[in-house]
């Protein structure tokens, strides 16, 4: 479990992880680390949340919210944001399946990708601001809910991995997980995420996670319909959408 956690941390974040901590885990065995994705989200969320809370007295709530979102993006190196942009460029190109996949592989970003990134960062910044500025929440409670967002996003990624097929021919980073995680790993991942958000954010966070899971499941089916399966880019898109949906759902439950 410890090796799997550090393997996942090095794979989906830019935090420095000594090689010896994940040594002995072959790349083909990385799918085992899916059960630790919610824990990685907890760590990343705690760091980003701490940045927002520490800066809030110094620069005010709006900038603190912005820097908290920026911290999370830097912690992941924009890894999932890149997947979101590529997915939107491909899906919204309204081309054939093969052409969509070709567009998604292109390193250049298009109009739809730019719009997706702008909306994602604005939505997360605005939701973070509303939580930090809410008169009905203490700063501690708001921080707990903010920490839950990266947990929810990485928990719901499993919904576009389990019982799915890889959309491309050949190998790719997404192929490590897509269609390779077992039912047991899938259930453990969902359960771990549910426990973490309930402890950190209470029943409000759990309700938001349930809403997020249903929507991400539908999004996964949408990707599969258009692309014939999932890719590493759609995993990243699912994670980013999961964070946004979770934050917005907090205002509905």
N, C-alpha and C positions, 0 to 999 in steps of 0.2 A: 504493500500500500504506500509506503514512504517513497519508494523508487518511482511508483506510478505518479504520485503527486508532483515530484520534482520534474519528472518527464513532461507532465502536462504543463507545468509552470514554465518550463523552458520552451515548450512548443507554442503556447498561445500568449506569451507575454515577453517583454524585453527585460525582465528582471534577471540579473546575472545569477546563474545557477551553476555551481561547480560540476564538472562532468562526472566526478566520482559519485555524486549523489544519485544519479540515474544510471550509473554504470551497470552493465549486465542486462539491460532491458533492450531487446532488439526492436528495430523500427516496426517490424510486423506485429510486435506485442503491444504497441502503443494503444491499441483499442481498449486495453484493460484500464488505461488511465482515465477513461470517460467518467468513471465513478468519482473521480476527484475533481472534476470540472467545477462543481458547485463550491468546493473548498478554495480553488484558485480564484473564483469569482469573489468569494468572501475576502480573501487577502487583498485583491485589487480594489475592491469596493471600500475596504477599510482605509487603504492608503489615500484614495481619492476623496473619501469623506473627511478624513483628517485634514487634507489640504484645504477643503472648503471651510471647515469649522475654524481652523487656525487663522485663515485669512479674513474671515467675516468681520471680526472686530476692527481689523486694520484698514480694509478697503471697502467695506459694505457688502450687503447681501448680493447685489447683482454681479459684481466682479468676482466675489467668492464662488458663486455658482458657476460662472464661466471658467474660472481656473480649476475648479473641481472636475468639470467635464474635460478640460484640456489635459489634466493630470491622467485621467483614465485613458485618454487617447494615446498619450505618450507612453504609458505603461505597457500598452499592447503594440506600440509601434504602428498604430493605424491598421493593424492586421485585419480586423473584422470590418472596419470602415471601407477598406479596399475591396473586400468581398461584396459589400453592399453596393458600392459604386459599379463594380463590374457586372453584378447581377442585374441591376436596373438598366444599365446600358444594353445588355443582351435582351432581357425580357421585353423591354419597351421599344425595341427596334422594330418589332412586328415583322421580323423576317422568318425564314425557315428555321427549324430546330438546329441544323448544322451551322447555319450562319450565326444564330444566337450564341452558340458555344464558341464559335470563332471570335466573335466580338468580345465575349467575356474573357478570352485569353489574351486579347490585345492589351498591352501595357498602357496605352493612351486612354484618357478618360473623355467621355462624351458629355453631351448636354444632360442626359438623364442621370448620369452618374454624379455630375456636379450638383444638380438639383436635389438628389437623394442625400448627399453629404451635407448640404446647407440645411435641409429640413431636419436631418437627424441631429446635428449639433445644436440647432436652434431649439428643437423640441426638448432635448435633454437639458439644455441650459435653462429654458423657461420653466420646466417642471421642477428642476432643482431649486430655482429661485423661489417658486411658489411654496415648496416644502419648507425651505429655510425661513421664509418670511411669514409662514402661517401662524396666526395668533392662537390657533387651537392646538398647536403642537409645541412641545418643548424642543430645544435644540438637540437634546439627546434622542428624543423620539424621531425627529426629522433625520438625524444622522443614521439611525438604525434603518429607516426606510430607504435612504439613499444607498446604504451598503447592500441592501437586498437586490437592487437593480442588476448589478453584474452577476449576482448569484442566479437570478431568474433567467437572464439571457443565456448563461452557460448551461443551466439545467435544461432549458427548452431546446437547446441544440440537439439533444439526444432524440428529439421527436423527428428530426430530419436525417437521423443516422440509422435508427432501428428499422429493420424490415424495408430498407430502401435499396436502390441500385445506383451504382456510379454511372453518371450520364455519358462519360467520355470513354473512348477506347484507350486502353493502356493504363499507365499508372499516373498517380497524382497525389498531392498531399491529402486531399479529401478522401481518397480511396483507403487511407489507413483506418478510417472509422466507418464510412458509409457502407451499410449492409454487413458490417463485421461485428458489431456489438451484439451480445446475447440478450435474451429476454431478462435474465437475472441482472446483468449489468445495467440494462435500461431501467428496470424497476428500482434498483438501488440508487441510481442517479437521481431519478424523480423524487424518491423518498428523502434522500440526503438534502436536496434543494428545498423540499417542503419543510423539513425540520429546521434548517438554517433560517429561512425567511420567517418562520413562525416565532422562533426564539428572538431574532433580531428586530422584527417588525410587528409581531403579534398577528391576530386574526385578520387584520386589515391587509397585511402583506400576503398572507396565505390566500385570501380571496383574490387579490390582484394576480398572484401567481397562477391560480386556476384559470382565470380569464385569459392570461397570457398564453398558457399551454394550449387552450382550445384554438386561439387565433393562429398561433405558430403551426399547429398541426394542419390547419386549413391552408396556411401559406406554403407548407411543405407539399401538400397535394397540388397546389397551384404550380409550383416549380416543376413538379414531376410531370404534370400534364403538358407543360410547354417544352420542357427540356428532355423528357424521357427518363428523368432520374435527378440525382443531386450531384453537386460538385463542391469543391472546397469553397468556392465563392458563395454558393447558396447557404453553406453553413455559416459563413461570416455574416451574410445578410440576415439569417435567422437570429443570430446572436444580437446584432444591433437592433433589429426590429423587436426582439424580446425585451431588451432594456427599455426601449421607448414605450412599448405597449404597457409594460409593467408600471412605469412611472405615471402614465396617463390613467391607467386603471385604478391607481391609488385614489384618484379624485372621484371615482364612480362607486367604490365600495364603502 
